[in-house]
Amino acid sequence: MTISEYGSLDATAMAALIARKELTATELLEEAILRAERTNSALNAIIYRDYDRARMAAKAALPQGPFTGVPFLLKDITLQAEGMPTRQGSRFFPPTSADHDSHLMAQFRAAGLVAFAKTNVPEFGLVPTTEGKLYGPAHNPWNLMRSPGGSSGGSAAAVAAGIVPMAHANDGGGSIRIPASACGLVGLKPTRGRVSAGPDQPDGVDGLAIEFAVTRSVRDTATLLDAVAGNAPGDPYSAPPAPPSFRDAALTAPKPLRIAFSTKRLDGTTVHPDCIAAVKHAAKLCSDLGHIVDEASPKLDPTLIGPAFADLWCSHLTALIDFLTRHTGQTPSPDNLEGLTLAYYEKGKAVSAARYIQSKMILNRVTRGIARFHQRYDLWLTPTMGEPPWPLGRFNPGRSDIDAAMEEFGAYIPFTPLQNITGQPVVNLPLYWNSEDLPIGVQFVGAFGAEVTLLQLATQLEQAAPWAERYRAVEM
């Protein structure tokens, strides 16, 4: 059957229909599969199908959670789901099915979600667009010639296109927020330590990366955070205590907040006019809601931040590839790795232990500087991206000019890696569309552990400037 209202429902609404026995989990799953099959030839958002096992799960007695029976998609990076391969978008990774669920996957299942496929990613999640050699480019539902962002591009494209109401994503340099911005979604990167990546990813790239999701609504974001927040045994980080319920806390209006906003990169250069317009639009909405809004930026030296961040990222990539080399017998080469990945790999091999520690020290100083900034401001509002979503083809995965690529990425995503360095929570909100009807997201950054403040403001903004009606981007 076709559920005509499916595309307008968030996950909370879908779960309510199942709880009232107006629909079954099987009916919702079949609708999600139908939509996936009808649209994926255009989107290339889904790269692995697990339909039969999902059908069995939907027919069985599902766990009673906040999202019982809701269809769900998994990103092809990090998360381990028993019976599914996770290849990190790379030919170097063998297509071996996992023999266990990671902690987060078990939490997703306990929440009642029914995972039925995996989504497209760039190789190892290294770049802010989803155009890898293994899977090919994913397409943005708002304009099929544009990128849906990266690295959670497939997940965001599928949610924006109405295949599922939310999907797994993770974020080591902006990979939740960038595709949420490009596709017009809510994209929360929680505080470091809020969501466990164990047992397979014990430290999340030295604390830079964190797991969560992209969604259509703030209430889905808050409810899912309730379902998955918390530590697993042996986790190296822990977040400040969570409230009894993020969902309940988000329903309370925040006190008048002190919000700083920026329309320039940290080096003083300007971003695209559409991104400036999006920030000013969001700033006015906040002011109209009674918040105190000032133009201000933390004083940081971007010439130190970028190289230090790259040292950590490249070193961890090198360690992963060397681990795979030992266990698979492969040798890194252009036959099994993309040009830029090989360049990152070689750069990581050149980072000494002393230099790695020095880079950590630089990033720790950045973290302390940002913490001082948040003693004055509750939130910091910036563009999520420095430009509208790139046209597909602008990025060539075979390129190897790492310095030029990093400079280009720095202009495209000048703000997102900073919160991975500091571990702060940050949320992309879809408050603005440009003249080409492309979503231009903005991000609100909270102090460490301040998800409640972010969710409260996001709820206010969702009510003041609703975006739910903007989600039927791909016609069925």
C-alpha positions in Angstrom: 0.0 0.0 0.0 1.0 3.6 -0.4 0.8 5.7 2.7 0.2 9.1 1.2 1.1 11.1 4.3 4.3 9.2 4.9 6.6 11.9 3.6 5.2 14.5 6.0 5.6 12.4 9.1 8.5 12.6 11.5 9.6 9.5 13.4 7.6 10.5 16.5 4.5 10.7 14.5 5.2 7.3 12.8 5.7 5.6 16.1 2.4 7.1 17.4 0.5 5.6 14.5 2.0 2.2 15.2 1.2 2.5 18.9 -2.4 3.4 18.1 -2.5 0.4 15.7 -3.4 2.6 12.8 -0.4 1.2 10.9 1.9 -1.8 11.4 5.7 -1.8 11.4 5.6 -3.9 8.3 3.5 -1.4 6.4 5.8 1.4 7.3 8.9 -0.6 6.3 7.3 -1.6 2.9 6.6 2.1 2.2 10.2 3.0 3.1 11.5 0.3 0.8 9.1 1.3 -2.0 10.3 4.9 -1.7 14.0 3.8 -1.6 13.6 1.8 -4.8 11.7 4.5 -6.6 14.1 7.3 -5.8 17.6 5.7 -5.3 18.4 5.6 -9.0 18.3 9.4 -8.9 19.8 9.8 -5.4 22.3 7.0 -5.0 21.8 7.4 -1.3 21.5 3.7 -0.5 24.5 1.4 -1.2 23.6 -1.8 0.7 20.2 -3.4 1.1 19.2 -5.7 4.0 15.5 -5.8 3.2 14.7 -9.5 4.0 16.1 -9.4 7.5 14.4 -6.1 8.1 11.1 -7.6 7.1 11.6 -10.4 9.5 12.4 -7.9 12.3 9.3 -5.8 11.5 7.1 -8.9 11.7 8.6 -10.0 15.0 8.0 -8.6 18.5 10.0 -5.4 18.4 11.3 -3.8 21.5 9.0 -1.2 23.0 10.8 2.1 22.7 10.1 5.6 21.6 10.4 4.7 17.9 9.0 1.2 17.7 8.6 0.1 14.1 10.1 3.2 12.5 12.2 2.5 9.4 15.9 3.6 9.8 19.1 3.7 7.8 22.7 3.3 8.8 25.7 5.2 7.6 28.5 3.1 6.1 31.1 4.4 8.5 32.1 3.2 12.0 28.8 1.7 13.2 28.8 -2.1 13.4 25.4 -3.9 12.8 25.4 -7.7 13.1 25.0 -9.2 9.6 25.9 -6.1 7.6 29.3 -5.0 6.3 30.8 -1.6 7.1 33.3 -0.6 4.4 33.9 3.1 5.2 33.2 3.8 1.6 36.6 2.3 0.6 37.8 -0.5 -1.7 40.5 -1.1 0.9 37.8 -2.4 3.4 36.7 -6.0 2.7 32.9 -6.5 2.5 32.8 -8.6 5.6 29.6 -8.7 7.6 29.9 -7.7 11.3 29.5 -10.5 13.8 28.1 -8.2 16.5 26.3 -4.9 17.2 28.2 -2.0 18.4 26.8 -0.3 21.6 25.0 2.4 19.6 23.4 -0.2 17.2 22.1 -2.0 20.2 20.6 1.3 21.5 19.0 1.9 18.1 17.4 -1.5 18.2 16.2 -1.0 21.8 14.5 2.2 20.7 12.5 0.1 18.3 14.1 1.3 15.0 14.1 -1.1 12.1 17.3 -0.7 10.0 17.0 -1.9 6.5 19.9 -0.5 4.5 23.2 1.4 4.6 23.9 4.8 3.1 26.5 6.3 0.8 29.7 8.0 2.1 33.0 9.3 0.8 36.1 7.2 1.4 36.8 7.1 5.1 34.5 10.2 5.6 37.5 12.4 4.7 35.8 15.1 2.6 32.7 17.3 2.9 31.0 15.8 -0.2 29.8 12.3 -1.0 31.5 11.4 -4.3 33.7 8.4 -3.7 34.9 5.9 -6.2 33.5 2.8 -4.5 29.8 3.9 -4.5 29.8 6.9 -6.9 28.2 10.3 -6.1 25.1 10.8 -4.0 22.7 13.5 -5.2 21.0 16.2 -3.2 17.2 15.9 -3.4 16.8 19.7 -3.6 18.9 19.8 -6.8 20.2 16.5 -8.2 23.2 18.2 -9.7 24.3 19.3 -6.3 26.2 17.4 -3.5 24.2 16.5 -0.4 27.4 17.2 1.6 29.5 14.7 3.4 30.4 12.5 5.0 26.8 11.6 6.0 25.6 12.6 2.5 23.6 9.4 1.8 21.8 9.5 5.1 20.9 13.2 4.7 19.7 12.7 1.1 17.5 9.8 2.1 15.9 11.8 4.9 15.4 14.9 2.9 13.8 12.8 0.1 11.3 11.2 2.4 12.7 7.7 2.4 13.0 7.7 6.2 12.3 10.3 8.8 15.8 10.1 10.3 19.0 8.2 9.8 22.3 7.4 11.5 25.2 9.8 11.0 28.5 10.7 12.6 30.6 13.8 12.8 34.4 14.1 13.0 34.8 17.5 11.2 31.2 18.4 10.4 29.8 15.3 8.9 26.4 15.5 10.6 26.0 19.2 10.2 27.4 19.7 6.6 24.9 17.3 5.0 22.1 18.6 7.3 22.8 22.1 6.0 23.0 21.0 2.4 19.8 18.9 2.6 17.6 21.1 5.0 17.6 18.9 8.1 18.2 19.1 11.8 21.7 17.9 12.6 22.9 17.7 16.2 26.5 16.8 17.0 26.3 16.0 20.7 28.9 16.7 23.4 32.0 14.6 23.3 31.3 11.5 25.4 27.5 11.9 25.2 27.0 8.9 22.8 29.3 5.9 23.0 31.1 4.6 19.9 32.3 1.5 21.7 33.5 -1.2 21.7 35.0 -0.9 18.2 35.8 2.8 18.1 37.0 3.5 21.7 38.1 7.1 21.3 36.5 8.5 18.1 39.7 9.8 16.4 41.1 11.1 19.7 37.8 12.6 20.7 37.1 14.4 17.4 34.3 12.2 16.2 30.9 11.4 17.7 27.9 9.3 16.6 24.3 10.4 16.3 21.8 11.1 13.4 20.1 13.5 11.1 16.4 14.1 11.5 13.5 16.3 10.3 12.3 17.6 13.6 13.7 18.8 16.9 11.5 16.5 18.9 12.9 13.5 17.0 16.5 14.7 17.8 15.7 15.2 21.5 13.9 11.8 21.8 16.6 9.9 20.0 19.2 11.5 22.2 17.3 10.3 25.2 17.4 6.8 23.7 21.1 6.6 22.9 22.9 8.9 25.3 25.1 7.3 27.9 28.5 5.6 28.4 29.4 2.0 27.7 32.0 0.2 29.9 35.5 1.4 29.1 34.6 4.6 27.3 37.5 7.1 27.5 35.2 10.2 27.7 32.1 11.1 29.6 29.8 14.1 29.1 28.3 16.2 31.9 25.2 14.6 33.5 22.1 14.5 31.2 18.7 15.7 32.3 16.0 13.1 33.1 14.7 13.7 29.6 16.1 15.8 26.7 12.7 15.7 25.1 10.9 17.1 28.1 13.6 19.7 28.7 13.4 20.9 25.1 9.7 21.9 25.7 10.7 24.5 28.2 11.5 27.9 26.8 15.0 29.0 27.6 15.8 32.1 29.6 16.8 35.1 27.4 20.1 33.9 25.9 23.2 35.9 25.0 24.0 34.9 21.5 27.1 35.9 19.4 26.9 35.6 15.7 29.6 35.6 13.0 29.4 36.1 9.3 33.2 36.0 8.6 35.6 33.1 8.8 38.2 33.1 11.7 40.7 34.7 9.4 38.4 37.6 8.7 37.5 36.7 5.1 33.8 36.6 4.1 31.6 33.7 3.3 29.1 33.4 0.5 26.4 36.1 0.5 23.7 33.4 0.9 25.4 32.1 4.1 25.6 35.7 5.5 21.9 36.1 4.7 21.1 32.9 6.5 23.0 33.9 9.7 21.4 37.4 9.7 17.9 35.8 9.2 18.6 33.5 12.2 20.0 36.3 14.3 16.8 38.4 13.7 14.6 35.4 14.6 16.5 35.0 17.9 16.3 38.7 18.6 12.5 38.7 17.9 12.2 35.8 20.5 13.8 38.1 23.1 17.4 36.9 23.1 20.3 39.3 23.2 22.2 39.0 19.9 25.7 40.5 19.3 28.1 40.2 16.4 31.3 38.7 17.9 33.8 35.9 17.3 36.4 34.1 19.5 39.9 35.3 18.9 41.8 32.3 17.5 44.6 31.7 15.1 43.4 29.6 12.2 46.9 29.2 10.8 47.6 26.9 13.8 44.3 25.1 14.0 44.2 23.6 10.5 47.6 22.0 10.5 47.1 20.6 14.1 43.7 19.2 13.2 45.2 17.6 10.1 47.9 15.9 12.1 45.3 14.1 14.2 43.1 13.2 11.3 45.9 11.9 9.1 47.6 10.0 11.9 44.5 8.1 12.7 43.8 7.4 9.1 47.3 6.0 8.7 46.9 3.8 11.8 43.6 2.4 10.4 45.1 1.7 6.9 48.2 0.1 8.4 45.9 -2.1 10.6 43.9 -3.2 7.6 47.2 -3.9 5.7 48.3 -6.3 8.5 44.9 -8.0 8.5 44.1 -8.2 4.8 47.5 -8.4 3.2 46.7 -5.5 0.9 49.3 -2.8 0.1 48.0 0.8 -0.1 48.0 1.9 -3.7 45.9 3.8 -6.3 44.2 0.5 -7.1 42.5 0.4 -3.7 42.6 3.9 -2.3 41.6 7.3 -3.8 44.3 9.8 -4.6 43.5 12.2 -1.8 43.2 9.3 0.7 46.7 8.2 -0.2 48.0 11.7 0.2 46.4 11.9 3.7 47.9 8.5 4.5 51.4 9.6 3.5 51.0 12.8 5.5 50.0 10.8 8.5 53.1 8.6 8.2 55.2 11.8 8.5 53.7 12.9 11.8 56.1 12.0 14.6 54.9 11.3 18.2 56.3 14.6 19.4 54.5 16.5 16.6 51.3 14.7 17.4 51.5 15.8 21.1 52.4 19.3 20.1 49.3 19.4 17.8 47.2 18.1 20.7 48.5 20.9 22.9 47.6 23.5 20.3 44.0 22.1 20.0 43.7 22.0 23.8 44.6 25.7 23.9 41.9 26.3 21.3 39.4 24.5 23.5 40.2 26.6 26.5 39.9 29.8 24.4 36.5 28.8 23.2 35.4 27.9 26.8 36.3 31.5 27.9 34.2 32.8 25.0 31.2 30.9 26.3 31.6 32.4 29.7 30.3 35.5 28.0 28.0 34.0 25.4 25.5 31.1 25.9 25.6 30.3 22.2 27.6 31.1 19.1 25.7 31.4 15.7 27.7 30.8 12.5 27.1 29.6 9.0 27.3 25.9 8.8 29.0 26.0 5.5 30.9 28.8 3.8 29.1 28.3 0.4 25.9 26.7 -0.9 26.1 23.0 -1.6 28.8 22.3 -4.2 27.9 21.2 -7.8 28.6 17.5 -8.2 31.9 17.0 -10.0 33.7 19.9 -8.4 35.5 17.5 -6.2 37.7 14.9 -7.8 38.4 11.9 -5.5 41.5 11.1 -7.6 43.2 14.4 -6.8 46.3 14.2 -4.6 47.1 17.9 -4.0 46.5 17.7 -0.3 47.5 21.3 0.6 45.2 22.8 -2.1 42.4 20.4 -1.1 42.6 21.4 2.5 42.6 25.0 1.7 39.5 24.5 -0.5 37.8 22.5 2.2 38.7 25.2 4.8 36.8 27.8 2.7 33.9 25.5 2.2 33.5 24.4 5.9 35.3 27.0 7.9 33.4 26.6 11.2 32.4 22.9 11.6 35.7 21.3 12.6 36.2 23.7 15.5 33.5 21.9 17.6 35.0 18.5 17.0 38.2 20.0 18.4 36.5 21.4 21.5 33.9 18.6 22.0 31.0 21.1 22.3 27.5 20.3 21.2 26.3 22.1 18.1 23.2 21.9 16.0 22.4 22.8 12.3 19.0 24.2 11.8 17.2 24.6 8.4 16.0 28.1 8.7 16.8 29.6 5.3 16.6 28.7 1.6 18.3 30.7 -1.1 16.9 32.0 -4.4 17.7 28.7 -6.1 15.6 26.9 -3.4 18.7 25.3 -1.8 18.8 25.0 1.9 21.5 27.1 3.6 21.9 25.9 7.2 23.2 27.8 10.2 24.7 26.2 13.3 24.3 27.1 16.9 27.2 26.2 19.2 26.6 25.5 22.9 29.0 25.4 25.8 30.3 21.9 26.7 27.4 19.8 27.8 24.7 22.3 26.9 22.5 20.2 24.6 19.4 21.3 26.6 20.0 25.0 25.8 20.5 24.1 22.1 17.3 22.0 22.0 15.3 24.6 23.8 16.3 27.3 21.3 15.8 24.9 18.4 12.3 24.2 19.6 11.5 27.9 19.8 12.9 28.5 16.3 11.1 25.5 14.8 7.8 27.0 16.1 8.7 30.5 15.0 9.9 29.5 11.5 8.5 26.0 10.7 10.4 24.0 8.1 8.3 20.8 8.1 6.5 21.7 4.9 9.8 21.9 3.0 10.5 18.2 2.9 8.8 16.9 -0.2 11.8 17.6 -2.4 11.7 14.5 -4.6 8.4 13.7 -6.2 7.3 10.1 -6.0 
